[in-house]
Amino acid sequence: MEFFQRYPALHGFLLQELQEAAAELQQQPTAAAAAAGDAVASPPPPPRPQQPHPGLYPVLIILSRLRASHVREEPAAAAVVDAAGPGGDGGGDAGGDAAAPAAAAATTFMGALSPVAFTPLVRQCATAAPLTVRRLAARALSPLVAAADVPPLLQQLLAAIPAEPPGTARLRAAADAAAAGGGAATTTSSPLPPPIRFGGSANALHGALLQAAALLEGNVDPPPPEPSSAAAAGSADVLPAALDHLTRGSWLADPRVGVSALGCGLLAAAAAALDLVPPGRCMELRGPVGRLAAACKEAVAFAPPGSAKGGGGGGGGSPAVFAADFPDPMRCQLLKQAAQLWLGPVLQCQAFR
């Protein structure tokens, strides 16, 4: 990565700014909880939006515009080439004597200005409460991860996806009853049960899904069409494992039980993974693809409780207004992504089986 080689002073400055911004993001939930505990007798004042650190967005934008780094794989080779110079072998013994200092200098340089130093801070920002920060941090993570580090990091991110917890069947049944009864009677007599809660933070899970989608889009090379090829060994391990984790969490894309933002993040990662599947491997991955297709179909086919629009005079055929959709634009985004995934990569994989 040539950016920090050309501007070495920016490495320390950007790193310090991101450290301060990440520390402020972690202190905001603690301060909010303490303020909520103190305000018991008097009503709380109107909430004021907390401004992020002024260097947070600029640093994340700069990091997201960098190109993917392969520094860990090539520093020694690049140092040898530079030491050899335009003459090729560097002139015998003289070239051999110059290669060792050049390699040591390259190692020292990358130790001081390595972009990997930003990775833990960017991942910390990806768990923040503001949605924009999580999205931008996920985009900034992709150029900072070396190709050899992508499979273990992707496995770690997708392992955070929870399995379907008990109680989702009751939620689905209540939502279906509310949709069938028009929502009025169900809301008063048998209200919907509370949303599903799982261990960990929803913001952290959403950030992990966005990071996984960014890595799948920008850091994983498409496998060759012939899985028997020797070069397919690395990619063949990434796709099945990623799809297994994503299908395990497909319940998050169900509007009746999941959180819309989590469903959007999961569908984005699934779309990025399915875009990497070559036609020759569609038959091998037909199981996960079929489960994702079923999840997309359920999400698109679900009709939220509607309220009849206006009217007294017995007018039949009055349009139903899905009042539950308008205050929740993220649910509209979820339905859009489910339809695009179902009619795009999923249908393409099923066509090549």
Buried (B, 14 or more C-beta within 10 A) or exposed (E): BEBBEEEEEBBEEBBEBBBBBBEBBEEBEEEEEEEEEEEEEEEEEEEEEEEBBEBBBBBBEBBBEBEBBEBBEBBBEBBBBBBBEEEEEBEEEEBBEBBEEBBEBBEEBBEEBBBBBBBEBBBBBBBBBBBEBBBBBBBBBBBBBBBEBBBEBBBEBBEBBBEBEEBBEEBBEBBBBBBEBBBEEBBEEEEBEEEBEBEEBBBBBBBBBBBBBBBBBBBBEEBBEEBEEEEBEBBBEBBBBBBBBBBBBBBBBBBBBBBBBBBBBBBBBBBBBBBBBBEBBBEBBBEBBBBBBBBBBBBBEBBBBBBEEEEEEEEEEEEBEBEBBEEEEEBEBBBEBBBBBBEBBBBBBBEBE
